[in-house]
Amino acid sequence: MNSTRPVSFLHQWSQSCVQRLRLGSIKGKILVVFGLTLVLISALTALNYWNLSTLKTRMELSERYDDLLNNILEVRRFEKNYLIYADKQNLSESREYLNRIDTLLADLADDLPLLDGKAAYVNFKNSLLNYRQFVDRISAGESSIPPETIRTLGKTLTDAADHFRVIKRKRIHTTFLRSLTIPFFVLAILVGLMVLVFQLISEGLIKPLDVVMETTRSLGRGDFSPIHYSGVRLEEIAGLIDAFNQMAQELETNQEDLIQTRKIAAIGTFTAGIAHELNNPINNIALTAESLIEEYGEDIDENCSEMLQDIQSQADRAADIVKNLLDFSRTENPAFSQLDPSLILTSTVSLIKNQFKIANLQLDTSVAENLPEIRGNLGNLQQVFTNLLLNALHATPSGGKIGMHVEMADTAGFIKFTVEDSGAGIPEKVQEKIFEPFFTTKQVGKGTGLGLSVSFAIVKRHGGRIEVFSEPGQGTKISVLLPYVVNDFAGWSVG
C-alpha cells in the first residue's frame, strides 16, 4: 500500500508539470526545445570531459609502457655486455633495472590484462620471473645455463613490452580521433535541432500567420468569411484565429448595422422633403372639412356628415404620419438634461395607462433602487417607450400581462429599460426588419411602420442601443440600453 504512494505522487507531479508547460503552446514547445538542447549540451560536455580524461590517463599509462620498454632495453644492454665480455658484474647491475620493471609492472597490473588479455600479462610476468631467476643463478656462479636461454627470454620480454606500447598508442590514437569527431557530432545534432525548430516555426507559426494575413486582406475587400485552418494549431495561434473569427463576425454585424443606418438616413432625408410638402395640403383638407361641419352641419344629411368626419379623421391620421416622418428625418440634437430613470418610466406610463385598462391588460412596472441618472431628452424618450408599450399592447391578447422594468445593465456604464409582453412573439425573419422604415405587421390602416424606426433613431442619438429577444409563442422582450451619468470632480460624464 505504501509503495504505491510515491508512484502516485510522481504521476501527479508529472501531470502537473505537463499542464504547466502547456506543450500545445509556443511557449511550451520552446521550453521543450531549450530543455532538450540543455540536456544535450550537458551530455556532450560530460562525454567530452570523459573522453579527454580517458585520453590523459592513457597518455600517462603510455609513458609507463615507454619506461617499461626502456628499462627492459637497459637490462638487455647489460645482458649483451655479459654475453660478450663474460663479466657477471654486468648482470648484477641489471638487477636495479629489473626492480624498476617489477615496480612498473605492479603499477600496470590493472591495465595490462585489459590491454592485451590476462594470458599475455601472465606470460610476461612469468617470463620476467624466469629471467630474474636466471640472472640470480648466473650471478651466484652457476655456469650450466646456456647463454641462448637468457637471450631468448630477454627478446621475449622486449617484444612483449614493445607490443604493449604499440597497442597503447593505438588506443590513444583512437581516443584522439574520437575527440576530433565529438565537435562534428555536436554540430550535427545542433543542425538537427535547428531544422526541428525551423519546422516548428514553419508549420506552427508561418503557415497559419500567412493564412491570417491573406484572410485579413480579404476582410479589407469586404469578405467576412472566418478562417478555416486545418493544419498545426498551437495554443496561441488557435487563440489568434478564434479572436480573428470573432472580430470578423462582429465587423460583419457592424457592417450590416452601418448599412441599415445609412439606409435609414437616406430615407429620412428623402421623406423630410415630402413631409414638408404634404403638411400644408393636409392641414387645408382638415380645416376645410372642419369648417364645412361647423357652417353646414345642420343643413347636410347624415351620410354627408359621416363622410366629412371621415375626411377629417383621415386627414388627422395623415398629419400623424407626416409628424412621424419629420421625427424620423430629424438630425439635429434635441436639448438634453439629466433625468431620473424612474421619472421616465412613470411619466410614460401615465400617458397611456388608460389604454391598458380599456384593453383589459395588466401593466407591471419596477425600478431598481439607487440608479444613477441618464442624460437625455424626456419627450424623445417618452416617445420611444410609448411606441414600445403600444406595440406590446397590440401584440398581447386580452387578460395578458405587460411589464416595464428598469435596472442596471450587465454591460458596464448602461441602464436597461425592458418592455416585455406575453404575446405571440416575433419570428426570427421578422426581427431582422422591425427597425426598417415603413415595415409593419399590423393590418392596413392600423400602423405606419415608423414607430420602431423613429425609436431606433432616438435611442441612437442618446448613445444607446436596442436589443430584441423573442421566440414564437414565448412573447417578446425589448431592452433599451442607455448610458448613465458618472459624477466626478470635473463635473459629469456619460458612462
N, C-alpha and C positions, 0 to 999 in steps of 0.2 A: 504493500500500500504506500509506504513512504518512498519507495523507489520511483513511483510514477509522478510524484510531485515535482522533482527537478525537471523531468521531461516535459510535463505540462507547463511549467514556468518558462522553460526555454521556447516552447512552441508559441506561447502567448507573447513572449518578448520579441520573437522573430516576426510574428504577425504585426505587432505594434511598430517595429522598425520599418517593415514594408509599407504600412499605411503612412508613416511619416515621410518616407522617401517619395511616395507618390510616383511610382515607376512609370505611370502613364503620362506624366508631365515632362516638359522640357527640363525643368529643374531636376527631377528625379533621374532622368537619363544622363544629364551632365554629371551629376554626383556619382552615378554608377561608373561612367567612363573615367572620371578623375580617380575614383576609388580603385578601379582596375589598373589604371596607369600607375598609381602609387604603389599598389601591391606588386606589380610587375617590376617597377624600378627597384623596389626594395629587394625582391627576389634576385634580380640580376646583380644588384650591388653585393648581396651576400654571396652569390655564385662567383663573382669576380674576386671578392676578398678570399674566398676559399681556394680559388684557383691560384691566386698569387701566393697565398700562404703555402699551398702544396708545392708550388714552384720553388719557393725559398727553401723549404725543407729538403726537397730533392737535390737542390744545388749544394746544400750543406752536406748531405749524405754523399753526393758525388765527390766532394773534396775528401771525404773519408775513404772512399774507394780508391781515389788517386793516391792517398797516403798509404793505403794497404798495398797497392801495386809497387809504389816506390820503395817501401820497406822490404818487400819481397825481392825486388831487384838488388837492393843493398846486400841482403843475405846471399843472393846468388853471386854477387861480386866476391864476397869472402869465400864462398864455395869454390869459385873459379881459381882464386889465389891458392886455396888449399890443394886443388887438383893439379895445379901447375907446379907449385913450389913445395908441396907436401909439408906445409907448415900448419901444424894443428892450432897454432895461436890464432890464425885467421878464423877458424871455426869457433873458437872460444869468444872472439869479439863479435861474431854474428849473433850470439845469444841476446845481446841488448836489443837488436832489431827484431829478434823472434818474440821478445817480451812485448815490444811495441805492437807487433802483429797480433798477439793474444789480446792486448787491450782494445785494439781496433775491432777485432772480431767479436769481442764481448759487446762493444757499442753497436755493432751491426747485427747482433743476434736476432733482433725483431724484424729487420728489413730484409736480410738476405733470403730467408725462406719465402718471403713474398716476391722477391725479385726473380729468383730462378728456381724456386721449388725447394722443398725441405731436403730432398735427396742430395741435391748439389751442395747445399750448405753442410750436410753431414759428411759428404765425401771430402769437401775442402777441409773441414775441421779434422777429420781422421788423417788426411794427407799431411797436414801441418803437424799433428801429433807424432806421426811416424818420422817426419823429417827431424823434429826436435830430438826424438829418441836416438836417431842415427848420429846426430851431431854430438849428443852427450856420450854415446858409446865410443865414437872415434876420439873425442877429446879425452876420454878415460884411458885411451891406449889400445883399444880393440882394433885389430887390423884385418879382421876377417870380412869386413863389409866391403863389397865391390864398389868402386867409385861410380860405376854406371847406375847403381841403385839410387844413390843420393842425387845424382844428376837428373835422373828420371823424375824423382819426387819434386825436385826444385822446378823442373819445367812444368810439371802438373800444376804446382802452386802458381807459377807465373801465368800460365794460360787461363787458369780459373779466375784469377784476380783481374786479368785484362778483360775476360768475358763479362765479369760482373760490371766493370767500369763501362763497357760498351752498352750493355743493356740499360744501365742507369742513365747514360747520356741520351739514349733513345727515348726513355721515359721523360726526361727533361725537355727534349725537343717536342714530344707530343704535347706536354703541358704548355709549352710556349706557343705552339700553333693554336691550341685551344684558347689561350689568352688573346691571340690575334683575331679569332673568329667571334668572340663574345661581342665586341662593338658592332660587328655587322649583324649579328643576331638581334641585338638590341635595336639597331636601325630598322631591321625588317619588321620587328614587332611594332615599333612606333609608326612605321608607314602603314601597317595593317590597322592600327588604331585610328590613324588619320583618315584612312579610307572608310572605316566604320563610322567615324564622326561625320564625314562628308556625306555618306549615305543617309545617316540620320537627319542631317540638316536638309538634304535634298528632298527626302521622302516626307519628313515631318514638318518642315518649315517652308522651303522654297516653293514646292508644288502647290500646297494649299494657299500660300500667300499670292502666288500667281493667279490662282482661281479667284481669290478675293479681289485682287486688283482688276482683273478682267470684268468681274461682276460689278465692281464699283463704276467702271466705265459705262457698262450697260445701264446702271442706275442713273448716271448722268444723262443718258439718252432717253430716260423715261420708262425703262424696263425694270419693274419692281419684283422680278422673279427671285425667289430665295435661292441660296446656294445649296446644291445637292452634290456633296463631295464624298465619294466612297473610299478614298484612299486612307493612308495612315493619318489618324486624327489624334494628335497629342492633346493633353488636357487644356492647355492654354489656347491652342488653335481651335479646338472644339468650342471653347467659350467665345472666342472671337467670331466664329461662324454663326453661332447662336445669336450673339449680340447683333451681328450684321443683319441676319434674317429678321430679327425683331425690329431693327431700325427701318429696314425696307418695308416691312408691314405697316409701321407707323407712318412712314413717309407716304405710302400709298393711300392710307386713310386720310392723312392731312391734305394730300393732293386732291382727293375727292371732295373734301370739305372746302378747299380753296376754289375748286371749280364751281361747287354749289354756291359759294358766297359771291363769286363773280357773276354767276348767272342771275342770282337774286338782285345784285346791284344793277346789272344791265336791265333787268325787267323793271326795277324800281325807277331807274332814270326814264325808261320809256313810258311807264304808266303815270309818272308825275305830270308829264305834259298833257296826257289825255285827261287826267283827273281835273286839272285846272280848266280845260276846255269844256268838260261836261258839267262842271259845277254850276255855272250860270244858267244854262238852259233847264237843268233840273230844278233849280230854285224858282225859275219863272213858271215852270209847269205846276209846281206845288202851290205857289202863290195864286196862280190863275184858278186852279181847282178850288182853293180855299175861298177865293173871292166869289166865285160862282155859287158856292154853297151858301155863303153869308147873304149875298144880294138876292138870289133867286131860289133860295131854299124852299120857300112856301109855294112858289109857282111851278116848280117842276115835280114830275111824278116820282114815285118811289124807285122805279128802276133806274131812272136818270140820276137820282141822288146816290144810289148804291154805286153806280159807275164812277161818279165824281169822287166818292170816298175811296173807291178802289184806285183811281188815278192818284189821289193824294197819298194813299198808303204805299203804292209802288214808287212814287217819287221820293218819299221818305226813305224807302229801302235803297233806292239808287243813291241817295245822298249819303247813306251809311257806307255804301260800297266805295263811293268817292273818298269819304273820310278815311276808310281803311287803306285805300290806295295811297293817299297822301301820307298817312302814318308809316306805311311800308317804305315809301320812297324817301322819307326824311333822312338826311345825312348829318344835319347839324347836331351838336351835342346839347342835350337839354341841361337845365340847371340842376346840379347835384347838391345834396346835403346829407348829413349824417342821419341815418334812420334806424330806429329800433325795430328789429325783426318782428317783434310781437305787434307793433303798430301796423306793419304791412299786412299781417295776417288778419287782424281784427277789422281794419278799415276795408279790406277786400271782401271779407265775409259779410259785413254789414250792408254792402251794396247789393248782394244777390241772395241774401238768406231767405227772402220771401219766395223766391223761385223754387227753393228746395222744399218748402212747405207745400207749395202747390203740386210739385211732382211727387210728394209723399216719399221723400228721401231723407235719410239721417246723415247729418254732416258732423263728423268728429274732428276736433282740432286739438292740437297740443303744441306747446312751445317749451323748449328746454330752458332751464334756468341759467342766468348769468351769461347770456350770449352777448358777444361784442356787437357793436353797431356796424352797419354797412353804409356805404356811400352810394347814393343813387337818387333817382327822381321818383317820388312817391306815385305820381299819376301814371308814369310809364309802368312801374312795377305792378300797380293795381290792375292795369290793363292786361299784363301778362298773366297774372294769377286768375283774373276774371275769365279770360279765354280758357285757361286750363280747367277751371272749375265748371264752366258751362259745357265744355266738351265731355267732362266726366259725367255731368248731369244728363246729357243727351244719350250717353252710352250705357247708363245704368237703369235697369228696369225698376218700376215702382216697388217700394219697400226695401230697396237696396241701401247700401252704405257707401259714403264717400268720406275720405279722410284727407286732411291737410295738416302736415306736421313740419315743425321747424326744429333743426338740431345742428350740431357741429358735424361737418362732413368728414369722411375718412381722409380726404385729401387735405393736407395742411394748408391753412390760410383761407378756407372757404366755409360758408354756412350753407346748409342744404335745406331747401323748401321742397317738400314732397307732396304731390297730389295723387291719390290712388283711388281707384273705383273698383266695383265688383261686377263690371260689365262683361261683355263677350270677349274682350281682348282685341289686340290688333295683330293681324297676320304679319309674318316677317317681311314679305314683299311690300306690304303697305307701309311698314315702318320706315323703309328707305325713302318714301315720298312725302311723308306727312308735313315736312317743313318746306316743300316746294310751293311756290305761289299758285293759287287757284286750284290746288288739289284738295278735294273733299270727298268723303264717303257718304255724306248726307244726301237726302233726297233733294231734287231740284227745287229751288226756292227756299231751302232750309239753311243754306250756308254759302259763303262766298269763297271759301278756301284760302282766306288770307289771315285768319286768326293766329295760327301757329307760325306762319311766315313772319308776321309782324312781331310776335313774341320772341321768335328766334333772333331777329334783328335787334330788338330792345335788350335782350339778355347779353348779346354780344357787345353792345355799346357799354354795358355795365361791367365788362371784363369777365363775364361768367360763361356758363355753358349749360346745355340741356341734355339730360340723359333719359332714354326711354327703355323701360323694362316691361315686356308684355308677352303673354302666350295666349293663344286662342283658348277661350273658356276659363281663363285664370285671372281675368281682369287686367288692368293697366296701371303702371306706376311711372309717373313722370317726375323727375327730380331736376330742380333748378339750383345750380351751384353758383353762389355769388361771393366775391371776396369781401372779407370783413376788414374793418379799420383797425390798424395796430397803433396804439398811442405810445409815443416815446418822447424823449426830452426835446426832440427837434420839432415836435408837432404831431402830425398824424401821417400814416402811410397805409396804402391798401395792402392787405395781407396776400 
